[in-house]
Amino acid sequence: MEDLIKSGWRWFNEPARWSGNTVTTDPGTDFWHTTHYGYVRDTGHILGIDKAGDFELTATFTGDYTEQYDQAGVAIRLDEKNWIKSGVELVDGQQQVSAVVTRDVSDWSVVALAEPAASVTVKAARTGDTVTISYGLNGAPPATMLRLAYFPPELSVLAGVMCASPTGKGFTTRFENIAI
């Protein structure tokens, strides 16, 4: 991750502990806006680069998921009311491939994994006014579409990897093959 920072990537909510390709989330971190829970959280960690126009963001990651809602993946953030995060989230003890799309309020889509994945690769492809999220498990390329969502076109966004632990004491995630 040091190489990414040297090439212009930056932290949004830098975690207290990170080194190499490993991040340990700060406790009580999350990205969420209003729906169902009634609160707004903009405290999760993103390491990203400013990007305008069309792009493809891909990352492979593993995590030591133990607490409810431990999460890691990719993120595209315009501002606190317009963002997308997608990856793996632990829900009721089961890994879920997850996408949250926020345009003033958050909505959440999940696909339960039959068994925990050793690694997950997520791709977020921004084309015009659309972001298409796809994923692959255990070394497979991201070929399974999870979500297609509207996202404001052309505007510069922070695009990169994310992680958070809303209810836990923090957990460790390892990122590999980060490309944009």
ROPATI-387499 format. One line per 5 residues: number of its first residue (from 1); for each residue y, x, z of C-alpha. Coordinates in pm, whole numbers, plus 50000, padded with zeros to 5 digits. Each point is the difference from the previous one (the first is absolute). Example, Ala and Ser with C-alpha at 12.3 -4.5 7.8 and 13.67 -1.06 7.14 Angstrom:
1> 49550:51230:50780; 50344:50137:49934;
// end
This chain:
1> 50000:50000:50000; 50225:50298:50048; 49975:50059:49622; 50114:49642:49937; 50299:50043:50229;
6> 50092:50322:49820; 49999:49806:49671; 50242:49730:50122; 49781:49759:50197; 50141:49877:50332;
11> 49895:49811:50309; 50103:49646:50083; 49926:49979:50375; 49851:50347:50032; 49705:50000:50244;
16> 50000:50233:50300; 49673:50162:49887; 49907:50106:49649; 49870:50319:49843; 49857:50087:49662;
21> 49861:49677:49852; 49941:49839:50341; 50226:49747:50174; 49957:49850:50346; 50198:49678:50024;
26> 50239:49931:50283; 49891:49704:50215; 50150:49657:49933; 50095:50072:49637; 49983:49743:49722;
31> 50159:49844:49693; 50027:49621:50019; 50269:49739:49940; 49994:49660:50176; 49708:49797:49854;
36> 49750:49860:50253; 50082:50247:50280; 50375:49936:50008; 50106:50362:50040; 50144:50272:49780;
41> 49863:50354:50015; 50117:50286:49783; 49860:50289:50203; 49693:50116:49804; 49988:50346:49844;
46> 50056:50067:49629; 50004:50339:49832; 50145:49933:49657; 50229:50091:49717; 50283:49800:49845;
51> 49886:49858:49669; 50164:49761:49751; 49843:49817:49710; 49630:49995:49915; 49749:50225:50177;
56> 49646:50022:50135; 49947:50106:50361; 49647:50098:50101; 49858:50136:50327; 49659:50044:50160;
61> 49973:49975:50376; 49766:49979:50297; 50081:49881:50349; 49862:49986:50352; 50050:49622:50023;
66> 49930:49878:50354; 50270:49754:50110; 50100:49663:49855; 50224:50042:49692; 49970:50383:49974;
71> 50103:50052:49637; 50053:50262:49730; 50070:49998:49628; 50294:49999:49760; 50344:49841:50019;
76> 50288:49911:49771; 50320:49927:50194; 50333:49880:49863; 50143:49900:50340; 49897:49825:50323;
81> 49958:49666:49819; 49835:50118:49677; 49688:50214:50017; 49628:50016:49930; 49732:50177:50200;
86> 49634:50018:49903; 49697:50181:50133; 49746:49948:50274; 50069:49807:50318; 49760:49946:50289;
91> 49986:49626:50081; 49766:49865:50268; 49794:50319:49986; 49951:49996:49620; 50169:50208:49732;
96> 50197:49784:49759; 50158:50112:49674; 50344:49859:50053; 50327:49932:49820; 50320:49874:50159;
101> 50280:49897:49765; 50338:49937:50159; 50296:49835:49830; 50197:49872:50300; 49672:49893:50168;
106> 49661:50170:50001; 49681:49864:49849; 49662:50161:50053; 49686:50019:49785; 49672:50156:50115;
111> 49652:50070:49866; 49739:50075:50266; 49781:50304:49942; 49628:49937:50062; 49980:50340:50167;
116> 50263:50259:50091; 50110:50219:49711; 49993:50378:50037; 50316:50015:49787; 50219:49762:49805;
121> 50221:50071:49699; 50289:49761:49934; 50222:49987:49694; 50330:49813:49985; 50122:49976:49640;
126> 50359:49883:49955; 50070:49864:49651; 50322:49809:49944; 50018:49726:50263; 49634:50032:50105;
131> 49799:50215:50238; 49624:49996:49946; 49786:50121:50290; 49646:50123:49936; 49748:50189:50210;
136> 49676:50196:49993; 49759:50080:50284; 49821:50324:50093; 50128:50215:49715; 50006:49728:49733;
141> 50321:49976:49797; 50235:49710:50082; 49859:49752:49748; 49972:49681:50209; 50321:49796:49993;
146> 50110:49872:50340; 50344:49857:49929; 50265:49947:49736; 50345:49933:50145; 50358:49960:49892;
151> 50229:50282:50107; 50365:50053:49900; 49998:50218:49686; 50183:50325:49926; 50146:50047:50349;
156> 49923:50327:50174; 49738:49968:50274; 49832:50227:50252; 49641:50035:49874; 49728:50184:50189;
161> 49734:49987:50268; 50021:49793:50317; 49824:49952:50332; 50061:49801:50319; 49831:49882:50319;
166> 50161:49674:50119; 49780:49941:50305; 49829:50332:50064; 50096:50331:50154; 50014:50166:49659;
171> 49727:50110:49762; 49937:50286:49762; 50006:49972:49620; 49929:50264:49738; 50158:49971:49654;
176> 49880:50172:49683; 50075:49996:49628; 50346:49849:50042; 50156:49962:49656; 50292:49818:49843;
// end
